[in-house]
Every structure is written in structure tokens, then in C-alpha cells.
Amino acid sequence: MRIVLDAMGSDNHPTPDVAGAVMAAREWADDIILVGREGLVRAELAKHDADGLRITVVHAPEIIEMHEHTNAVKRKKASSIRVGMRLVHDGQADAFVSAGNTAAVLASAIFDLGRIRGIRRPALATVYPVANSPVLLIDNGATADCKPEYLLQFARMGVAYVENVWGISNPRLGLVSTGEEPDKGNMLVRDTYSLLEQSGLNFVGNVEPKDVSRDAADVVLTDGFSGNIMVKTTEAVASYLFRYTKEQLTGGARNTIGLALMLPGLVLMLPGLALLYPSLKRIARRFDYAEYGGALLMGVNGVVVVGHGRSNTKAIKNAIRQARNAVDGRVLEVVRASAAGDRPGEA
């Protein structure tokens, strides 16, 4: 595949961006196109053993900073985001990945790729980590101010994706609200509830955030404002729990003495800890944002993945993985079919 990576996207660009691209190129042997300030990108690339890897560099002299808005996207046509997006538009690449300004990536996708016919607003879809089985949360921050018809389209795109890419037959759809009853929530939620009841989708009703972690639905629907807060709060709580546990175990003289006294016992426990290690590793990976890479932007005429600004090397690599999986799963065809009311492969 041909994947474009915004080398100037992350907060610490281009170091994790280039390193993640190198890791991805080694694992999948894809064509990775790094877009950014050529001198900086090549200098960073020279730090890696990239001989034989299918990595090219395309010069883009401008950068859209995290604090800039849509006007900067219009003005900076030579930015790494817009240059990379046009490579996808022109058929020179299959997908675009960036850990840069989310609003800028969204605006550029609309300007340079255009929306899929019939889709009023795009939506970001991501895997929600606090659940026993895979759950797709849509929207995660693309469209903060929604109308019920926008949410209905998000629901159709999310359900089509989960059914055709994840292989879950007749996915259950839940609407995030403050209570399970149909009359709970704000006017947007209540009006959307009525549309979903008549949609023909497998709508299971309102779900509270606590229900999402209890296998209440396969697709969880919300507006971009609420969805973004929901995901960021989950990540913050997980990070806090790990940090708090570490502080409580290692902080203070009493804990230090306690750990010292436990050392002989810990030596005897090593075989048991070795058996537990795979489970502990799975727990850590479940709550590590870097394992998920980023969110898939649905509703535009191209495969676009948006990562965290704080993305590290692993996160960049996994964002590229997510992009190539979306291409392999024919996500564009799936979403276009859902917008047209068809199924993928049908006329």
C-alpha cells in the first residue's frame, strides 16, 4: 500500500513520526510517503537504518500549528497536511495519516478530498478501550454541533463499518445519554432517538457510559463534543489509576521499608509473577492509547486517520496500521454504500 504520513504532525515532530514510519515500513513493506520540511525529515530519517525500505520524502515547507484554525488551512496550501491530502486525492497514495491539528485535518479532508455524496458531516470513529469486546464509538470529535440527521448518518456509517470490516452481523447500536429511558437526555438525543427507532438499524436504545463497558452495544453513537470528552475522560482516569497505584506503592518511607521487607518473598513469587505477566501486559495494552493509533475519519472521499498530538513512535506505527487495515477492508466502499442505502458490492 501507499500511505502518506504527515511528518510534521505530532507535538514532537518529526522524531516519533519518522521513527513510526520506519517501524511500519519494516513490518509491512509498504510505500510510506513522508510529507514535511525535507531537510528536517531527511536528517531525522538518517538516524535510522532505512536502507532498502520503501520510504520517500515529499517537501512541504509550511506547518499548521496546533493552535491554528480553519483560516490557516485555507491560507497554508503548502502545509504538510494539505500536500499529503492532495496526494491521496490525486491517486498517488491510498491513505493519509496525521497526528497534527484535528480541526486542520478535518478541514483539509473536506477541501481536498470532499465529502462522500449524501454525507452531510464527517465523523471520527475509534475503538472504545473500556469494554470486554470491541466497541466502535462515533463521533469522537469531528462534528461538535450536531443535528439528529447528522447522528443518523454517523450511525449508518458506524454500523456498516462494524458489520463489513469487523464482521459482526447485525451490530447493536446504542445512543449515549444520561439514562436508558427514551425521554432522557437533551433535545438532540431525544430527537435522534425517534429517528433511530425508525431507521431499520438494530437500535437497542439509550446507553449510559457505564453500560458501554458492559457489552451493551457494538456501536456507540454520540455527537463529537460529548464523544471527545468521553474518550479523553476514560484515558485520563486510566492514566490516573496507574500513576496513583505506583505512587502509593513506592512513595513514602513506610512503603519503601515495606517493599524492602517484602523482597525475599518477592523472589519466591517470581515463578507466579512470570505466569501473570502476559495478563498484566494485556491490561497495560488495553489502556495504552498508542495501541489504537488514532481515529478513522468517516464520510470523506479518502482514508484518513487522525492520531493524538502526543503520539509516540508506537502510536504513529499503529495509526499507519489502522490506515492500511481501512484500505484493506474497503472502508470507502462500505461508507459510500451506507450513504446510498446499499450494501457493499451491490449495484
N, C-alpha and C positions, 0 to 999 in steps of 0.2 A: 504494500500500500504506500501511498504518498501522503505523509502527514506534515502539515505546516505547524511549526511551533513558534509562538511569539517569544523570542529570546530576551525581550526587554520587559516581560510581563510581571514576574514576581517582585516582591519587595526587595529582594537581594540580587536582582538580575545583574549580569547574566549567569552567575555562578551555578545556582541549582537548576536553572533552565537548561543550560548546556550539558551539565552532568546527567540530568534526567534523560535528555535526548540521546546521549551516548549509551546509557544503560538500555534504553528501548531499542536502539539500533542493533546493539549486540544480541539482545534476546530474540527479536523478531525479524531482523534483517530487512526492515522496511526502508524506504526512502524518507529520511527526515530532512525537512527544509527549515533551517533556522533563519528567522527574519529579525533583523535589528541592525544596529550600528556595526558595520562589517569589521572595523578594526577591533572593537571590544569583543565581538563574538569570536573572531578568529584567534585572538590572544587567549581567550578562555578555552577554546577548543584545543589549542596547542598543549594545554596542561594534561590532556587525556591521550591515551593510546588509541587514536581513532583511525589509524591506517586500515584501509580495507572496508571501513564502514561506509554505508551509503548516506552520507551527510553532506548537504550543500548549504551554502550561506547566500542569502539574498539581502542586499543592502537596503535599509530603511532608516534614514537619518533622524526622523522625529520619534518622540515618545509621548504617549498620552499618560500623564501622571494620574495617580490615584485620586487626587483632589479635583481633577478637571471634569467638565460636564460635556453635554452633547455638542455645544458650540465648538469645543476643541476637536471633536471627531470630524465635524464639517470642515474645520479650518486646516487640520493636520492630515492632509491626504497622503502624505509620505510617511505616516507613522507606521510602526511595526504591525499594529492591529489592522489597519486598512490595507496595507500592502499584502499582508498574509491572507486577508479575507478575499482580496481580488484574485489571488492565485487559485483559490477554490472556485470562485465564480467563473474564471477563465478555463477551468478544466485541467489546470496544471497540478492540482492536488485534490485528495479525496476528503480531507477533513482539516479543521483548524482548531488549535488548542492554545489557550492563553490563561495565565494566572494574573492577568492585569485587571484594570478597571472594568468591573462587571457592566456598568452602565455604558461604557465606551464599546465594549464587545457587542452588547445588545444593539446599540445604535448602528454600529458598523455592519452588523449582520443584516439589519433591516435596509440600510442604504445600499450595501454592496451585493447582498445575496437576494434580498427581497423576501417577503412572506409567502408561504405556500398559499395557493389560491383557496379562498374560503376560510382561512385562519385570520381572525381579527387581531389577536395579540399573541406573541410567543410566550413560552413558559419554560422555566428551568426545572428539570426533573432530576432527583437524586435519590440514592438509596438511604432510607432512614435506618440508622445503626441500632437503635434500641428496640429490637424485635427479634423473636425467635426464628422467623422465616423472612425471606426478602420482602421488603415493603417499598414501594415507589411513592415518594412524596412529590407532588406537583401542585402549585408552583413554589419554587424556592427563592424567588426574588426578582424575577424578570418584570412582572406587572403588579405593582403595589396597589394601584387603584383599579379595581375590577368592577365589572358588571356581571350579572348572572349568566348572560350568554357567553361571556369570556370563560367563566368557570366551566360551563358545559363543554366548550371546546377543549379546555385543558383535560377534562375528564375523558373525553373520547380519545385524545392523543395518548394519555397515560394508560388507559385500558388496552388500546391497540398495541402499544409498546410491550406491555407485560404479557399479553396473550401471544404475540407473534415472535418476540425476541426472547422473553424468559420462558415461554412455553407453558404458561399457566392458563388452563382452559376456563373460560367464563370468569375472569377475575372479579373479585368482590371490590366494590367501590364504596369508600366511606368519605363523608364530608366532615371536616374538622369544625367542631362547635363547642359551646360551653355546656352542653348537655345532650342526652340521647333523644329527647323528645323533639318532634318536628317544629314546635314553636319556640325552641331555644335558639339563642344566637342573635346577631344583628340582622338588619333587613336584608343585607346581601346574602347571608347564609339562609335565611328563611325563604327568600325568593328563589335561590338556587336549588333548595330542597325540592320545591314544586317542579322545577324543570327536570331534575334528575329522576323524579318519580315517573315522569312521562317519557324518559329518554330511551327506554328499552335496554339500558345497561343493567348489570347486576348490582343495583344500588342497595346497600344494606343499611342506609340511614346515617344519622349523625354519629360521629365518634369523638370522644374526648382524647386528648393526648395520652392519657394513661391507658386507653383501650388500644392505641396503636401498637404498644409494646406487648399486647396480649393476643396478637393474631386476629384482630377484629376485621381487618381488610387487607387486600393485596395492593390496592391503590388508594392513597390518602390525598384528598383534594383540599386545597386552601388557596387563598389569594397570596400574592408574592410577599406582601408585608408580614402577614401572620406566619407564613411558611418559613421565611427567613429567620424570624425571631425564634420560632420553634426549633429549628435546626441548630442555631447558634447557642440557644439556651441549653440544649442537650449536650453539645460539645463542651460548653463551659462547665456544666455540672460534672461530666465525666472527668474532665481535667482537674477539677477541684478535688474530687474524691481521691484520685491517685495522689495528688500533691498533699492533701490533708493526711492521708494514711502514712505517707512517707515521713511527714513532719512529726506525727505522733509517735512513730516507731523509733525515730533517730534523734529527735530533739530533746534537750534537757539532760542533766546529769543522771537522773534516776533511770531514764530509758537507756542511756549509754552503759550504765553499770549492769542493768538488766540484760542487755544484749551480750555483754561480756560474760556474764554468768551462764548464759544460755549456749555459749559457743561449743562446749563439749557435747551437749545434747544435739546441737545442730549437725555436728559431724556424724552422729549416729543416724540422723534423719536424712542424710544425703541420698540414700537409695530411694526413699519415699519421695523426696523433692524431685528427683530425676523423673519419676513416674508422673508427677503432677506437672512437670514443665510444659508438655505440649498443651495442656488445658490452660495453664496460665498464659502461655503465648497467644492462644486463640482469644482469650479475654482481652489482652492488650491490643491485639489487632482489630478486634471488633470496634473499639472506641478510638482508634487512631484514624484521624481524618485523612492521613496520607494514603491509607489503604484504598480509599474510594476515588482519589484523584480529583474529581470535580463533578460538576452538574452538566447534564446534557441539555442544550438549548433546543427545544422543540418548536416547530412552527415556521422555521425559515428554510430557504432553499439551499441547504448545505448542512453538513455535520459539523457542529460547533460544540466544544467542551470548554467550560469555564471553571478554573481552579481557584483555590484560596490565594490571596496575595502573599500569605506567609508560607506558601508551598516550599517544601524541601525537595531534595533530589528524588526521593521515593514517590512523593506526591506528583511530581511532573511526569515521572515514568508511568505511573498508574493513570494519569489523565490521558496520556497517549494510548495506553491500553484501552481505556474506555472509548476513545475515539475510533480506534481500529475495530473494536467489537461492534460499535454502532454501524460502521460501514459494512462489516461482515454480516450484520443482522438486517441489512436493508432498511434501516430506520426511516430514511426519507420516503421510501415506497410505502412503508407502513403508515406513516403520518399522513401522506397525501391521500391514501385510500380512506383513512378515517375521516378526513375532511370532506371527501367526496361521498361518504356513506357506503363505500365498497369495502371489500376485503382485499388484502394484497394478492396480486396475481389475477384478480378478476378484471374483466374489460370495463 
